[in-house]
Amino acid sequence: DLADTYQPPFKSCVQEGRASGLMCAYNSVNGVPNCADYNLLSKIAREQWGFQGYITSDCDAVSIIHDVQGYAKLPEDAVADVLKAGMDVNCGSYLKKYTKSAVEKKIMSESEIDRALHNLFSIRMRLGLFNGINPSKQLVFGPKQVCSQEHQDLALEAARNGIVLLKNSAKLLPLPKTNTTMSLAVIGPNANTSQTLLGNYEGFPCKLVTPLQALQSYVENTLMYHQGCDAVNCSSVSITEAIEIAKAADHVVLVMGLDQSQERESHDRLDLVLPGRQESLITGIAKAAKNPVVLVLLCGGPVDISFAKDDPKIGSILWAGYPGESGGTALAEIIFGDHNPGGKLPITWYPKDFIRVPMTDMRMRPEPSSGYPGRTYRFYNGQKVFEFGYGLSYSTYSYEFASVTQNKLYLNRSSNVPVFENLDNIGYMSVSELGTEFCEKMKFSAVVAVTNHGEMAGMHPVLLFVRRAMFRNGSPMKQLVGFQSLSLKAMERAEIEFLVSPCEHLSGANKDGLMVIEEGSRYLVVGDEEYPFEL
């Protein structure tokens, strides 16, 4: 799991993004705290990946090595452990308090401090801080710069493209803009709040428009509003009043979900359902409404809304995440058809029973003997509410593999690297032994043609996956190769090219954590289209 799930994103940030800073985390891996892990910080990050920046701890991660985890007997041991491992600077006060005494007690040498200072001052030199440059005078970022029209337009575009249409039975959405007599009821604890839109670790917004305010701009006749619950936790609910308002309206938009009282840093959720009596409020209103209702969810993490997914009286479901200051405007544009939704889910939504899996068990691969179901779209083999990459649109799109430059790859004919066999008698080759130059030569192109069959233009993300013809335990069921977005007019066709790297996209970790490429049949997959090839 470390080799083919957890480490690759960091490796690409270092090698392709040329990252200058890394942060070691609080948790331990195989009994060793991240910030005290020499193999992780020095052997892997610096030696294998070529990282040349500084490594900082997460805040107080050094102190918990002694105070909470008990890994270090003395505070000075914790300081020595992290500096010897390759960490350079501490977010916290532990290094300030105990580094000198660690040297005096001969737990560590002064050379470890020199090494850390070398990394820290090298970064400052690269920034030009010793060339007479004063960043505070050179860089000015005030409200005028942050809130430029260009930035506000970008915030709106990001919100539009991030919202995911999860359900749209009988094409309930978009609602008609031309019906001047239509009445609309907007109900829910997240309908008339702007703070929820911002999420956690938010900046100061330039301007805020609540979902209610944005929807109001589209309704000429009657717009009715009720909060439904006293707060997002929905411990007190006014179902009778909300139902009466819903009965009087032609259409109902329910704006529900979570907020920072339910999920934020240092406040984890204990379940995967809507809080309090939200579900009963939703189903009660849906049952009483004249037409199927629209359900909008503001939440960061997944929620098991199987009840809504299967309820014919809930016609449409939109997931907005925490879409930022322009989220209310973007939602209204989508609901009334000024924007064609195209967002895709970035995570799999698990059913509510998934909480039986301990949150501290972060293995990816399922374990049939113990009933462990695995994690993520690559390995999880249980029931799903919605899968990674799912998302509907007001348009229908079709795909076709226009061209693929390879349908059979012979790695052993092009390389002197030996072919081994695993216990299943399947041949494999080591990616590291194949080498960078060889892996670069083996890349091939896959061109996908995409057609918008709808009546609206739309921004459409295209996700290309690879899967094995025969699933083997321990291997991914499928894996993302890449994604690209296309802007297509109604009935327009266009082509996009993906570059497939066998060493990256067709490899996986064996039980020893070695990245290998196994022989066998594979399929490139986009939507319902598949292209077979042999390896």
Buried (B, 14 or more C-beta within 10 A) or exposed (E): BBBBBEBEEBBEBBEEEEBBBBBBBBEBBEEBBBBBBBBBBBBBBBEBBEBBBBBBBBEBBBBBBBEEBEBBEBBBBBBBBBBBBBBBBBBBEBBEBBBBEBBEEEBBBEEBBEBBEEBBEBBEEEEEEEEEEEEEEEEEEEEEEEBEEEEBEEBBBBBBBBBBBBBBBEEBBBBEBEEEEBBBBBBBBBBBBBBBBBBEEEEEBBEBBBBBBBBBEBBEEEBBBBBBBEBBBBEEBBBEEBBBBBEBBBBBBBBBBBBBEBBBEEEEBEEBBBBBBBBBBBBBBBEBBBBBBBBBBBBBEBBBBBBBBEBEBBBBBBBBBBBBBBBBBBBBBBBBBBBBBBBBBEBBBBBBEBBEBEEEEEEBBBEEEEEBBBBEBBBBBBEBBBEBBBBBBBBEBEBBBBEBEBEEBEBEEEBEBEEEEEEEEBBBBBBBEBBEEBBEEBBBEBBBBBBBEBEBBBBBBBBBBBBBEEEEEBBBBBBBBBBBEBEBEEEBBBEBEBEBBBBBBBBBBBEEEBBBBBBBEBBBBBBEBBBEBEB
